[in-house]
Amino acid sequence: MSLLAGLTLLGFGTYEAVVQQRLRREGIRVRGLVVRHHTDGPRIDGGPVYFAVVEFVDAQGSRHTFQAKSSGVKGFPVGGGVPVRYLPEAPQGARIDLRRRRIAEVASLLAGGTLFTAIGIWMLATGR
């Protein structure tokens, strides 16, 4: 099971890396506005997990809203501006365009995938 989870996370990490690269090459950069924070289920320590909800206007003047892919709202107060990048043909796939967040989103998936895959291979090799 660990091997399957690891390979799945590696797949998601690879997909996110490809999307981020495409956004960097072909995406349009605009300024978004944090309109609220979405609260999701509890963390390990029991507290809620927060995601910034961002609104932006595309090049055609249409308004779009999306939820950040990773949690945390530090530095993203409601009413604050954030850089957004989106593909013209798919504004619903917009992402907050901050280098540290782009790297963290890909790195966390790849690191988790590598860890679970290694554990799964170790379990297969040792017969556990």
Rosetta constraint file for C-alpha pairs under 8 A:
AtomPair CA 1 CA 5 HARMONIC 6.24 0.50
AtomPair CA 1 CA 120 HARMONIC 7.16 0.50
AtomPair CA 2 CA 6 HARMONIC 6.03 0.50
AtomPair CA 2 CA 116 HARMONIC 5.33 0.50
AtomPair CA 2 CA 117 HARMONIC 6.39 0.50
AtomPair CA 2 CA 119 HARMONIC 6.56 0.50
AtomPair CA 2 CA 120 HARMONIC 4.78 0.50
AtomPair CA 3 CA 7 HARMONIC 6.16 0.50
AtomPair CA 3 CA 116 HARMONIC 6.01 0.50
AtomPair CA 3 CA 117 HARMONIC 4.56 0.50
AtomPair CA 3 CA 118 HARMONIC 7.41 0.50
AtomPair CA 3 CA 119 HARMONIC 7.05 0.50
AtomPair CA 3 CA 120 HARMONIC 4.14 0.50
AtomPair CA 3 CA 121 HARMONIC 6.56 0.50
AtomPair CA 4 CA 8 HARMONIC 6.10 0.50
AtomPair CA 4 CA 117 HARMONIC 7.39 0.50
AtomPair CA 4 CA 120 HARMONIC 7.85 0.50
AtomPair CA 5 CA 9 HARMONIC 6.19 0.50
AtomPair CA 5 CA 113 HARMONIC 7.12 0.50
AtomPair CA 5 CA 116 HARMONIC 6.48 0.50
AtomPair CA 5 CA 117 HARMONIC 7.34 0.50
AtomPair CA 6 CA 10 HARMONIC 6.16 0.50
AtomPair CA 6 CA 112 HARMONIC 6.85 0.50
AtomPair CA 6 CA 113 HARMONIC 3.97 0.50
AtomPair CA 6 CA 114 HARMONIC 6.17 0.50
AtomPair CA 6 CA 115 HARMONIC 6.89 0.50
AtomPair CA 6 CA 116 HARMONIC 4.32 0.50
AtomPair CA 6 CA 117 HARMONIC 4.31 0.50
AtomPair CA 6 CA 118 HARMONIC 7.89 0.50
AtomPair CA 6 CA 120 HARMONIC 7.75 0.50
AtomPair CA 7 CA 11 HARMONIC 6.13 0.50
AtomPair CA 7 CA 113 HARMONIC 6.01 0.50
AtomPair CA 7 CA 114 HARMONIC 7.90 0.50
AtomPair CA 7 CA 116 HARMONIC 7.86 0.50
AtomPair CA 7 CA 117 HARMONIC 6.18 0.50
AtomPair CA 8 CA 12 HARMONIC 6.32 0.50
AtomPair CA 8 CA 113 HARMONIC 7.06 0.50
AtomPair CA 9 CA 13 HARMONIC 6.03 0.50
AtomPair CA 9 CA 109 HARMONIC 5.62 0.50
AtomPair CA 9 CA 110 HARMONIC 6.59 0.50
AtomPair CA 9 CA 112 HARMONIC 6.67 0.50
AtomPair CA 9 CA 113 HARMONIC 4.52 0.50
AtomPair CA 10 CA 14 HARMONIC 6.05 0.50
AtomPair CA 10 CA 109 HARMONIC 6.44 0.50
AtomPair CA 10 CA 110 HARMONIC 5.23 0.50
AtomPair CA 10 CA 112 HARMONIC 7.78 0.50
AtomPair CA 10 CA 113 HARMONIC 4.68 0.50
AtomPair CA 10 CA 114 HARMONIC 6.91 0.50
AtomPair CA 11 CA 15 HARMONIC 6.13 0.50
AtomPair CA 12 CA 16 HARMONIC 6.11 0.50
AtomPair CA 12 CA 109 HARMONIC 6.80 0.50
AtomPair CA 13 CA 17 HARMONIC 6.16 0.50
AtomPair CA 13 CA 105 HARMONIC 7.93 0.50
AtomPair CA 13 CA 106 HARMONIC 5.27 0.50
AtomPair CA 13 CA 107 HARMONIC 7.38 0.50
AtomPair CA 13 CA 108 HARMONIC 7.89 0.50
AtomPair CA 13 CA 109 HARMONIC 4.79 0.50
AtomPair CA 13 CA 110 HARMONIC 5.14 0.50
AtomPair CA 13 CA 113 HARMONIC 7.91 0.50
AtomPair CA 14 CA 18 HARMONIC 6.29 0.50
AtomPair CA 14 CA 106 HARMONIC 7.56 0.50
AtomPair CA 14 CA 110 HARMONIC 7.47 0.50
AtomPair CA 15 CA 19 HARMONIC 6.24 0.50
AtomPair CA 16 CA 20 HARMONIC 6.03 0.50
AtomPair CA 16 CA 105 HARMONIC 7.72 0.50
AtomPair CA 16 CA 106 HARMONIC 6.09 0.50
AtomPair CA 17 CA 21 HARMONIC 6.13 0.50
AtomPair CA 17 CA 106 HARMONIC 5.88 0.50
AtomPair CA 18 CA 22 HARMONIC 6.18 0.50
AtomPair CA 19 CA 23 HARMONIC 6.12 0.50
AtomPair CA 20 CA 24 HARMONIC 6.23 0.50
AtomPair CA 20 CA 102 HARMONIC 7.06 0.50
AtomPair CA 21 CA 25 HARMONIC 6.32 0.50
AtomPair CA 22 CA 26 HARMONIC 5.76 0.50
AtomPair CA 22 CA 27 HARMONIC 6.97 0.50
AtomPair CA 23 CA 27 HARMONIC 4.29 0.50
AtomPair CA 23 CA 28 HARMONIC 7.71 0.50
AtomPair CA 23 CA 85 HARMONIC 6.55 0.50
AtomPair CA 23 CA 86 HARMONIC 6.36 0.50
AtomPair CA 23 CA 87 HARMONIC 6.34 0.50
AtomPair CA 24 CA 85 HARMONIC 7.91 0.50
AtomPair CA 26 CA 87 HARMONIC 6.57 0.50
AtomPair CA 27 CA 85 HARMONIC 5.64 0.50
AtomPair CA 27 CA 86 HARMONIC 5.00 0.50
AtomPair CA 27 CA 87 HARMONIC 4.59 0.50
AtomPair CA 27 CA 88 HARMONIC 6.97 0.50
AtomPair CA 28 CA 85 HARMONIC 5.37 0.50
AtomPair CA 28 CA 86 HARMONIC 5.44 0.50
AtomPair CA 28 CA 87 HARMONIC 6.23 0.50
AtomPair CA 28 CA 88 HARMONIC 6.96 0.50
AtomPair CA 29 CA 83 HARMONIC 6.94 0.50
AtomPair CA 29 CA 84 HARMONIC 5.64 0.50
AtomPair CA 29 CA 85 HARMONIC 4.41 0.50
AtomPair CA 29 CA 86 HARMONIC 6.76 0.50
AtomPair CA 29 CA 97 HARMONIC 7.93 0.50
AtomPair CA 30 CA 56 HARMONIC 7.31 0.50
AtomPair CA 30 CA 57 HARMONIC 7.71 0.50
AtomPair CA 30 CA 58 HARMONIC 7.52 0.50
AtomPair CA 30 CA 83 HARMONIC 6.08 0.50
AtomPair CA 30 CA 84 HARMONIC 5.31 0.50
AtomPair CA 30 CA 85 HARMONIC 6.29 0.50
AtomPair CA 31 CA 56 HARMONIC 6.61 0.50
AtomPair CA 31 CA 81 HARMONIC 6.47 0.50
AtomPair CA 31 CA 82 HARMONIC 5.85 0.50
AtomPair CA 31 CA 83 HARMONIC 4.81 0.50
AtomPair CA 31 CA 84 HARMONIC 5.73 0.50
AtomPair CA 32 CA 54 HARMONIC 6.07 0.50
AtomPair CA 32 CA 55 HARMONIC 5.46 0.50
AtomPair CA 32 CA 56 HARMONIC 4.47 0.50
AtomPair CA 32 CA 57 HARMONIC 7.56 0.50
AtomPair CA 32 CA 81 HARMONIC 5.53 0.50
AtomPair CA 32 CA 82 HARMONIC 5.11 0.50
AtomPair CA 32 CA 83 HARMONIC 5.89 0.50
AtomPair CA 32 CA 84 HARMONIC 5.80 0.50
AtomPair CA 33 CA 54 HARMONIC 5.40 0.50
AtomPair CA 33 CA 55 HARMONIC 5.27 0.50
AtomPair CA 33 CA 56 HARMONIC 6.42 0.50
AtomPair CA 33 CA 78 HARMONIC 7.78 0.50
AtomPair CA 33 CA 79 HARMONIC 6.03 0.50
AtomPair CA 33 CA 80 HARMONIC 5.72 0.50
AtomPair CA 33 CA 81 HARMONIC 4.55 0.50
AtomPair CA 33 CA 82 HARMONIC 6.06 0.50
AtomPair CA 34 CA 52 HARMONIC 6.41 0.50
AtomPair CA 34 CA 53 HARMONIC 5.70 0.50
AtomPair CA 34 CA 54 HARMONIC 4.42 0.50
AtomPair CA 34 CA 55 HARMONIC 6.40 0.50
AtomPair CA 34 CA 76 HARMONIC 6.75 0.50
AtomPair CA 34 CA 77 HARMONIC 6.74 0.50
AtomPair CA 34 CA 78 HARMONIC 4.99 0.50
AtomPair CA 34 CA 79 HARMONIC 5.32 0.50
AtomPair CA 34 CA 80 HARMONIC 5.55 0.50
AtomPair CA 34 CA 81 HARMONIC 6.31 0.50
AtomPair CA 34 CA 82 HARMONIC 7.16 0.50
AtomPair CA 35 CA 52 HARMONIC 7.86 0.50
AtomPair CA 35 CA 53 HARMONIC 5.87 0.50
AtomPair CA 35 CA 54 HARMONIC 5.74 0.50
AtomPair CA 35 CA 55 HARMONIC 6.50 0.50
AtomPair CA 35 CA 78 HARMONIC 5.42 0.50
AtomPair CA 35 CA 79 HARMONIC 5.92 0.50
AtomPair CA 36 CA 52 HARMONIC 6.35 0.50
AtomPair CA 36 CA 53 HARMONIC 5.36 0.50
AtomPair CA 36 CA 54 HARMONIC 7.44 0.50
AtomPair CA 36 CA 78 HARMONIC 5.46 0.50
AtomPair CA 36 CA 79 HARMONIC 7.98 0.50
AtomPair CA 37 CA 50 HARMONIC 6.09 0.50
AtomPair CA 37 CA 51 HARMONIC 5.46 0.50
AtomPair CA 37 CA 52 HARMONIC 4.65 0.50
AtomPair CA 37 CA 53 HARMONIC 5.54 0.50
AtomPair CA 37 CA 73 HARMONIC 7.53 0.50
AtomPair CA 37 CA 78 HARMONIC 7.35 0.50
AtomPair CA 38 CA 50 HARMONIC 5.63 0.50
AtomPair CA 38 CA 51 HARMONIC 5.08 0.50
AtomPair CA 38 CA 52 HARMONIC 6.32 0.50
AtomPair CA 38 CA 53 HARMONIC 6.52 0.50
AtomPair CA 38 CA 67 HARMONIC 7.71 0.50
AtomPair CA 39 CA 48 HARMONIC 6.28 0.50
AtomPair CA 39 CA 49 HARMONIC 5.66 0.50
AtomPair CA 39 CA 50 HARMONIC 4.68 0.50
AtomPair CA 39 CA 51 HARMONIC 6.47 0.50
AtomPair CA 40 CA 48 HARMONIC 6.06 0.50
AtomPair CA 40 CA 49 HARMONIC 5.14 0.50
AtomPair CA 40 CA 50 HARMONIC 6.29 0.50
AtomPair CA 40 CA 51 HARMONIC 7.79 0.50
AtomPair CA 41 CA 48 HARMONIC 5.67 0.50
AtomPair CA 41 CA 49 HARMONIC 6.26 0.50
AtomPair CA 42 CA 46 HARMONIC 4.98 0.50
AtomPair CA 42 CA 47 HARMONIC 5.09 0.50
AtomPair CA 42 CA 48 HARMONIC 4.35 0.50
AtomPair CA 42 CA 49 HARMONIC 6.13 0.50
AtomPair CA 43 CA 47 HARMONIC 5.44 0.50
AtomPair CA 43 CA 48 HARMONIC 5.90 0.50
AtomPair CA 43 CA 49 HARMONIC 6.22 0.50
AtomPair CA 49 CA 71 HARMONIC 6.42 0.50
AtomPair CA 49 CA 72 HARMONIC 7.15 0.50
AtomPair CA 50 CA 71 HARMONIC 5.53 0.50
AtomPair CA 50 CA 72 HARMONIC 5.48 0.50
AtomPair CA 50 CA 73 HARMONIC 6.34 0.50
AtomPair CA 51 CA 67 HARMONIC 6.48 0.50
AtomPair CA 51 CA 68 HARMONIC 5.80 0.50
AtomPair CA 51 CA 69 HARMONIC 7.61 0.50
AtomPair CA 51 CA 70 HARMONIC 6.77 0.50
AtomPair CA 51 CA 71 HARMONIC 4.74 0.50
AtomPair CA 51 CA 72 HARMONIC 5.75 0.50
AtomPair CA 51 CA 73 HARMONIC 6.22 0.50
AtomPair CA 52 CA 67 HARMONIC 5.89 0.50
AtomPair CA 52 CA 68 HARMONIC 5.47 0.50
AtomPair CA 52 CA 71 HARMONIC 7.48 0.50
AtomPair CA 52 CA 72 HARMONIC 7.29 0.50
AtomPair CA 52 CA 73 HARMONIC 5.82 0.50
AtomPair CA 52 CA 76 HARMONIC 6.89 0.50
AtomPair CA 53 CA 65 HARMONIC 6.92 0.50
AtomPair CA 53 CA 66 HARMONIC 5.70 0.50
AtomPair CA 53 CA 67 HARMONIC 4.36 0.50
AtomPair CA 53 CA 68 HARMONIC 6.23 0.50
AtomPair CA 54 CA 65 HARMONIC 5.54 0.50
AtomPair CA 54 CA 66 HARMONIC 5.45 0.50
AtomPair CA 54 CA 67 HARMONIC 6.19 0.50
AtomPair CA 54 CA 68 HARMONIC 7.34 0.50
AtomPair CA 55 CA 63 HARMONIC 7.01 0.50
AtomPair CA 55 CA 64 HARMONIC 5.57 0.50
AtomPair CA 55 CA 65 HARMONIC 4.23 0.50
AtomPair CA 55 CA 66 HARMONIC 6.53 0.50
AtomPair CA 56 CA 63 HARMONIC 5.75 0.50
AtomPair CA 56 CA 64 HARMONIC 5.45 0.50
AtomPair CA 56 CA 65 HARMONIC 6.47 0.50
AtomPair CA 56 CA 84 HARMONIC 7.70 0.50
AtomPair CA 57 CA 61 HARMONIC 5.57 0.50
AtomPair CA 57 CA 62 HARMONIC 5.40 0.50
AtomPair CA 57 CA 63 HARMONIC 4.41 0.50
AtomPair CA 57 CA 64 HARMONIC 6.15 0.50
AtomPair CA 58 CA 62 HARMONIC 5.49 0.50
AtomPair CA 58 CA 63 HARMONIC 6.52 0.50
AtomPair CA 58 CA 64 HARMONIC 7.45 0.50
AtomPair CA 58 CA 88 HARMONIC 7.93 0.50
AtomPair CA 58 CA 91 HARMONIC 7.42 0.50
AtomPair CA 59 CA 88 HARMONIC 7.98 0.50
AtomPair CA 64 CA 91 HARMONIC 7.25 0.50
AtomPair CA 64 CA 92 HARMONIC 7.08 0.50
AtomPair CA 65 CA 92 HARMONIC 7.67 0.50
AtomPair CA 66 CA 92 HARMONIC 6.85 0.50
AtomPair CA 66 CA 93 HARMONIC 7.89 0.50
AtomPair CA 66 CA 94 HARMONIC 6.98 0.50
AtomPair CA 68 CA 95 HARMONIC 6.65 0.50
AtomPair CA 68 CA 96 HARMONIC 6.74 0.50
AtomPair CA 69 CA 95 HARMONIC 7.47 0.50
AtomPair CA 69 CA 105 HARMONIC 7.80 0.50
AtomPair CA 70 CA 101 HARMONIC 7.90 0.50
AtomPair CA 70 CA 105 HARMONIC 6.62 0.50
AtomPair CA 73 CA 77 HARMONIC 7.00 0.50
AtomPair CA 76 CA 80 HARMONIC 6.22 0.50
AtomPair CA 76 CA 81 HARMONIC 7.77 0.50
AtomPair CA 76 CA 82 HARMONIC 7.51 0.50
AtomPair CA 82 CA 96 HARMONIC 6.82 0.50
AtomPair CA 82 CA 97 HARMONIC 7.70 0.50
AtomPair CA 83 CA 96 HARMONIC 5.89 0.50
AtomPair CA 83 CA 97 HARMONIC 5.19 0.50
AtomPair CA 83 CA 98 HARMONIC 6.97 0.50
AtomPair CA 84 CA 94 HARMONIC 6.68 0.50
AtomPair CA 84 CA 95 HARMONIC 5.75 0.50
AtomPair CA 84 CA 96 HARMONIC 4.61 0.50
AtomPair CA 84 CA 97 HARMONIC 4.93 0.50
AtomPair CA 85 CA 94 HARMONIC 5.69 0.50
AtomPair CA 85 CA 95 HARMONIC 5.67 0.50
AtomPair CA 85 CA 96 HARMONIC 6.49 0.50
AtomPair CA 85 CA 97 HARMONIC 5.67 0.50
AtomPair CA 86 CA 90 HARMONIC 6.95 0.50
AtomPair CA 86 CA 91 HARMONIC 5.25 0.50
AtomPair CA 86 CA 92 HARMONIC 7.78 0.50
AtomPair CA 86 CA 93 HARMONIC 6.42 0.50
AtomPair CA 86 CA 94 HARMONIC 4.31 0.50
AtomPair CA 86 CA 95 HARMONIC 6.58 0.50
AtomPair CA 87 CA 91 HARMONIC 5.65 0.50
AtomPair CA 87 CA 93 HARMONIC 7.32 0.50
AtomPair CA 87 CA 94 HARMONIC 7.12 0.50
AtomPair CA 90 CA 94 HARMONIC 7.67 0.50
AtomPair CA 96 CA 101 HARMONIC 7.66 0.50
AtomPair CA 97 CA 101 HARMONIC 7.56 0.50
AtomPair CA 97 CA 102 HARMONIC 7.12 0.50
AtomPair CA 98 CA 102 HARMONIC 6.27 0.50
AtomPair CA 99 CA 103 HARMONIC 6.19 0.50
AtomPair CA 100 CA 104 HARMONIC 6.01 0.50
AtomPair CA 101 CA 105 HARMONIC 5.98 0.50
AtomPair CA 102 CA 106 HARMONIC 6.51 0.50
AtomPair CA 103 CA 107 HARMONIC 5.81 0.50
AtomPair CA 104 CA 108 HARMONIC 5.77 0.50
AtomPair CA 105 CA 109 HARMONIC 6.62 0.50
AtomPair CA 106 CA 110 HARMONIC 6.23 0.50
AtomPair CA 107 CA 111 HARMONIC 5.82 0.50
AtomPair CA 108 CA 112 HARMONIC 6.00 0.50
AtomPair CA 109 CA 113 HARMONIC 5.98 0.50
AtomPair CA 110 CA 114 HARMONIC 6.00 0.50
AtomPair CA 111 CA 115 HARMONIC 6.15 0.50
AtomPair CA 112 CA 116 HARMONIC 6.18 0.50
AtomPair CA 113 CA 117 HARMONIC 5.93 0.50
AtomPair CA 114 CA 118 HARMONIC 6.01 0.50
AtomPair CA 115 CA 119 HARMONIC 6.22 0.50
AtomPair CA 116 CA 120 HARMONIC 6.07 0.50
AtomPair CA 117 CA 121 HARMONIC 6.14 0.50
AtomPair CA 118 CA 122 HARMONIC 6.04 0.50
AtomPair CA 119 CA 123 HARMONIC 6.08 0.50
AtomPair CA 120 CA 124 HARMONIC 6.24 0.50
AtomPair CA 121 CA 125 HARMONIC 6.06 0.50
AtomPair CA 122 CA 126 HARMONIC 6.09 0.50
AtomPair CA 123 CA 127 HARMONIC 5.88 0.50
AtomPair CA 123 CA 128 HARMONIC 4.97 0.50
AtomPair CA 124 CA 128 HARMONIC 6.39 0.50
